[in-house]
Each structure stands twice: as C-alpha cells, then as structure tokens.
Amino acid sequence: MKFDTKLIHGGISEDKTTGAVSIPVYRSSTFHQHKLGGNPDWEYSRSGNPTRAALESLIADIEGGTHGFAYASGLAAIHSVFSLFKSGDHIIVGNDVYGGTFRLIDNVLKENGLEFTFVDTSKIEEIQSAIQENTRAVYLETPTNPLLTISDIELIANLSQENGLLTIVDNTFATPFNQNPLKLGANIVLHSATKYLGGHSDVVGGLVATNDEKLAERLAFLQNSIGSVLGPDDSWLIMRGIKTLGVRMKAHHHNAKVIYDFLKESSDVGNVFSPGDPDSKGYEVARRQMKGFGAIISFELAENVDVTKFIESLQLITLAESLGGIESLIEVPSVMTHSSIPREIRLENGITDQLIRISVGVEDEADLLDDLQQAIKKAK
C-alpha cells in the first residue's frame, strides 16, 4: 500500500460493528463487562478507548512500527518516553531541541535524578565522546527546532546499537510523509501531533510509535499508569488530519520552496536555514533519509531591518507559537518557543535574538510573498 493510501486506509480505518468509514467518537469513560474476572477488550478509557486505539494503530502503521500510543500533548509523550529511564541513567540529547523539551529536562527530569549531556547530534564524534557507562539512550530531533540541523539517523542508530543504547527521534518537523526513523534503525519515534499530523491548529496531542515488543509493553504500562492519555474527540480530530497529510504536505512543500527562494535572494535577509539548502552541511544526509525537506524555514533579517517592526507589520502571516497548520505562522524563538532556554545557551547554539522561524502554510504563494515584502519594506 502506497503512503498516501495508507494515510486513509491504514490502521483501523472503519468501524467493525457498523462499517462506518469514519471511526466513531467513543466518549464513554467505562465499558460494560459481561463476565466477572474476564478479559474484556475495553474496560476503562484511561487504559484503552476504541477511538484512541484507532489513532494509535494508524500512527504505528504510517511510521512503520508495530505499536502506537497517544497522549494529551507532545510534551506528555516526551515525558512518558523519558519515564522509561530511572534515576542515575544518562541520556545524550541534541543541543538544538524544542524549548519545552529543554525545560522538561532541565527543570523536571534532572530533579528526578536523570543525567543529560547536550551535544550536536549532527556530529557523530560528539555522541561517541558523550557515551558513559550509565548512558541509556540518544534523543534527537532532525530537522532540529529551530535551526533545522540534520542528523544522520541510521548512523546514530548503528552507534547506539553497538553500545546498547536506545535511539529516540522526535519526527515532528519532518512528519512520516518525509521521514520514517524506525525504518532507519531508531527504536522510538514521537510527534507533537498538534502540528502537521493534526494540521489545522485545532487540537493538542502527542504520538509515539515503536517496533520493539518489550518497549511497547513498557510504554503501555507507563501510559496507563501516568494517565496523560489523549481523549476520544481529540483522537478523532488527529485521525481526520492524518487522512489529508499527503495532500497538505505537497502544498506546504511547494510554498516553502517559493518562500525559501525569495528569502535566499533578498538583500534584506541574512542567514537562511533550511534542510533543502544545497550549501548546508546536512543537505546530503537530508536527501538520503528524507523524501522531502519539510516546510519550516528559519532566517535572520539584515542589520538594517528591525525584527519587531517586521513581525508586527505582517498582515497575513500570523504571529503565533506552534507550526504545521494550514495557515502560515511566524515566531521569534528567543522570546517565544525557546525563551525557557538561558540566553547564553541559546546564543551558543546559534539561536540569536534576530532569528525568525516561519511555518509556511498552504495559502496562495503570491499572497505570502506580498506580505513578506511589504513587512520588510516597513521595517527598514
């Protein structure tokens, strides 16, 4: 089954009882058990819900996994995955990760006794040097947020396997449309389903998939024990979003290429960051492991263009956190998504105060270009 078809017909694509092609929303918190001490399919919705189960089956299918798990948010998914580890365990983490992930690690997980080393995961030698006797996993984003750095998943997974480590990949930016980390050797893949999988900025959720039976058994236990599960209505919304992921990503890609070309050629723009930049150090790796370069672009304006005036002059492109919706969203990481990271660390990682991140939507390309051009003109 081809990928676009799998988005629609993968997982549990119809209701077994009625044949409905849209899985019903089962809002029941509990289920009638017909036999005392039996083993019913459904008993309590924290432990399992038919609507959530359909979504979990779908994410496993489109990521090439065997088991899927749905959570109340992307951070809830990340927290549950980190709950696989115990006090004293050491985890290697990419130094350019979402600010919420950094906050969770720095202010919560470290307090619980987990140890972390942040490295540039695009440099395999840095990962190798960071491995300790108590290291248990490598956690990375590729492309990263917000600098869109590319790491070689297969290379990292091979190194991890040689050292008995897990490889965990946040695949939110790439989406399963462009990249399947499990097929490249990763053990766990996760998503903020709020972004491209939902696709319409109307739902918050997180998804995890694995092809390892033992990990799946443990993740299922943690999901039920911690209880940060996704509700049935939100599960249905994300399933509906996934069905159109293919057609949306093709439109996102087209517009992103147009915007990238404009920014790259503009004398009013400095550095432009994109996995599709042939001059970027990760370009060849991106070409090898991705089917497309995604639709997130980061850039810095020239010194004579005021960042605040530019942002506030935009009329169509929306100033907002998040990404991956059908509308174009723009933000300044240093004061928004990555503000929880200390400034000295942000600067060390290349996140300057002038850095801007745009999630290119599916509006008409001419309207997007007009908006960028008029905002730049006002900000000079």
N, C-alpha and C positions, 0 to 999 in steps of 0.2 A: 504494500500500500504506500503510495507516494505521500510526502509530508503534508501537503495541503489537504489531501483527502483524509489523512489520519487526524487532522485537527477537527474535522467534522464527524468522522465515524469511529475515531479511536476511543479507547477506554470503554465505559458503559454508555453507549450512545442512544439507547432507548429504554423506556420503562418496561421491564419484563412482564409486569402484570397487564398493562393496558396497550403496550406498543407505542405509547406517546414518544415522538421523536425529540421532544424537549423534556428532560428529566424533571419530574415534579419536585416542588419545594416541600420537603417533609419537615414541617415546623414542630413536630411532636418532640417533647423533651424525653418521653419514656414510651415503652412499647409493651403491649400485652404479651406476657409469656404464658403459653398454654400448658406448660408442664413444669412442675416444681423440680428445681435442680437440673433442668435441661440445659441445652447449649444453643440458645436462640441466635439467629443472625443479628438481631437488633435488641438491645435491652435498655440503653440509656444514651442520649445523644452526645454526651462528652466522650463516651467510649466508641461510638460509631453512629453515623447518621447516613441514610441512603443517598441523600443529595451530596453530602461531603464526600462519600465514598466514590461517587461517580467522578467528581473532580480529581480525587486522589488517583484513581485509575487512569484518568486522562493525562495528568502530568507525568506519571510513570511511563506511559506509552509514548508520548512525544519526546521525552528525554532519553528513551532507550533503556529505561530502568524496569525493575520488577515490582517496586513498591513506591507509593506516594503518600505524602502527608500534608494536610492543610492546616494553617494556623491563622490566628487573628490578625497578624501583621507580619511584614518581612522580618522585623526585629524579633518577634516572638519565635519565628522559625530559626533565626540565627541563635537565639538564646537556647532553644531546645537542642540544637545540634551541639553547641558548646557544653550542654549538660551531659554529653557522653563522657566527659572527662572529669577527673576528680582532683582534689586539692593536691598540689605538688606536680601535676602534669604540666608539661611545657609545650606551647604551640607557637609555631612560626607563622607570622601574619604579614600580609602585604602592607607596605608603608603608605600606600595611597588607597585607602578604603573609605567607604561612606562614613561621614562624621558620627552617625548614630551607632555604627559598629564600633568605632573607636571609643565612644563614650561608654558603651556597654562593657567593653574590655577594661578600660582604664578606671572606671568608677564603680563597677559592679563585680566583674569576674575576678579581677586582681584581688579584690577584698575577700573573695571566697577561696583564695589560695591557688588559683591557676596562674601560671607564669607565661609570659609572652615575650617574643623578640620580633620587632618590626624590621623587615628587610625589603629591598627592591626585588620582588619576585621575578622580574624580567631578567635578572642576573642569577643564573643557576648557582654560581660560585658563592653568592651571598647566602643562599638557602643552605648549601652544603656546609658552610662555615658556622651557621647558626645551630646546626643539629647538636643536641646534647643527649646525655644518657637518658634523661627523662622526657625527651621530645616525643610527642604522640601524633602530631598532625601538622600539615601545612594548609593554611587557609588563605585564599586569594580571590581577588576579582580580576577578570580580564574580559573586556577592557576595564580599566580602573575608573573610579569615580573621584575626582572629575578630570584627571589628566589623560585618560584614555590610553594608558600604557598597556602594552600587550605582553603577556607571559605565555611561555610555551607549556601548555597543559600536559602534553604527552611526556615531555622531558621531565617535568616536575613529578608527574605520577610515577615514572620509572625510578627516579631518585628516591621518592617516598617508599615505594615498594621494596627497594633494595635495603632500606633502613627500617622497615617495619612500621612505617607511618601511614596515616590516612591522608588523602588529598581531598580537600573540600573546596568547591568552587562556587562563588556567587555569580550566577549567569544572568543577572537581571538586565544588564545593558545589552548583551548580545541577543538574548532570547533563544529558545530552542529552534527558532526559524533559522538562525545563523550559526549556532554552535551547540554541540552536544558533548559536554565534558565527560560524561560516563563512558561514551564510546572512545574517548581519548585516554581512558585509564583512571579517571577520578573515581572516588568511592561514593561521594555525596555531592549532589548539585542542589542549589537552593535559589529561590527567587523572591523578590518583593513582587507579588502578583498584583499589587496596586498599580504597577507600571504598565509595561506593554501587554502582559497577559490579560489583565482586565481591560486596559486600552481606552477607557472612556472617563477616567478621573471621577468615578462614582463609587468606588469600593476600595477597602483596605484589606489586604490579606497577604499571607506568605505561603510558599510551597516548597517542599523538599522531595527529592527522589533519590533512590539508591538501587543498585542491583546486587547488593550484598545481603543475604538472608539474615545473618546474625546482627548486622547493623539495623536492618529493618525491624527485627524483633525488639531490639533495644529502643529504637526510635518510637515504636508503637507504645511501648511501656511508658516512656517519658512523656509522650503526647497525652496519654490518658492521665498520668499521674500529675503533671503540671497543669493540664487543663486549658491551655491557651489555644483552644480549637476554633476553627472558622465556623460561623453559623451557616445554616442552610440557605438563607436568602443571599448572603454574600457568595457562597459556593456557586449558586446558580448564576449570579452575575458574572463571575470569573469564567465559568464554563462558556457562557454566551460570548464573552470577549474572546476566548481562545479560538472559537469557531471562525472568527474573522481575522486572526493573527496574520495569516498568509497574505491576504489582500491588503491589509493595513501596512505591513512591513514593506511591501513593494512600493507603496505610495510614499511611506516615510523615507525609504532609501533614495527615491528619485529626488524628492525635495531637499534632502540632506546634501546630496551631491551638488545641487544648484547653489545652495547656501554656502557650502564649503568653497566652491569655485569663486563666488563673489568675495568672501572674506579673504581668501588667499591672494586675490589680485588687487585688493583695496589698499591704497597707500595710507588709509586711516586706521588700519588694523596691523597689529604687531604679530606676535606668535599665534598660530592656529594649530590646534591639536585635534587629530582625527586618526583612527586606525587605517583609514583609506589614503593617508598621505604617503605617497611613494618615497618621500625623503625621511620618513620617521623610522626609527631603529627597529620597530616591531612590525613593519609592513609585511615582510616576507613570511613571518610567523602567522600574522593575521590572515594572509592569503591562503596559507596552508590549512589552518584549523577552523576558519570561518567561511561561511557561504556568502556572507555579505558583511559590510562594515558597520552596520547599525546607523542610528540617526541622531546621535548625540555629538555635538561639536563644542569644544571649549576654545576660547580665544581671548586675547588681550588687545585692548584698543591702543592706538598710538598715544604718545605722551600729550599731544595737543587736543585729545578728545576726552572730555570729562565723563567718567563712568556713570556717576549718579544721574547727570543730565541725560545721558544716552538712554539709560534704563527707564527713567521717568518720562521720556519723550515718546516711547513706543506706544502705538495706538492699537495695534492688532495682536502682537505677540505679548503674552500675559506674564507679568512678573509674579512668579509663584514657585514654591518648592514642589518637588515631585517631578515626574517625567513620564514619557511613554504614552501619553494620551493623544487623542486625535488633534487636539489644539496645540499650537506651539507655545512652550513655556520657557521662560528665561530666568536666570538667577545669578547672584554673585556668591559663590561658595564661601568666601571668607566671612560674610556676615549672615549667611543663611544655612545651607546644609552642612557646612564644615566649621561653623563657628565654635562648636564644642571642643575642637582641637586647638591647643595652645598656639598662639601666633608664631612663635619661634619654630615649632614643629611644622606648621603649615608652610612657612617660607622655606624651610629646609627641604620639604618635599616638592617645592615648586608651585604651591598654591599661593599666588601673590594676591594682593588686595585688588589688583586690576583684572583678575581672571573672571571671565564670564562663561557660564555654561548655558547652552541652548538645546532644548529638546525639540527637534524640528517636527512639526505636525504635518497634517495632510491637507492644509489649506491650498489655495491656488498659489503656485510659486511666485507669480508676478506680484501678488499682494504682499507676500512675505518680504520680497526684495524691496518693494517700495517702502515698507515700514522700516526696515533696517536703514535704508538710505536716508530717509527723512530724519530719523532719530540721530544718526551720525552727524548730519548737517547741523542740526540744532545744538549738538553737544560740542562742536568745535569752537 
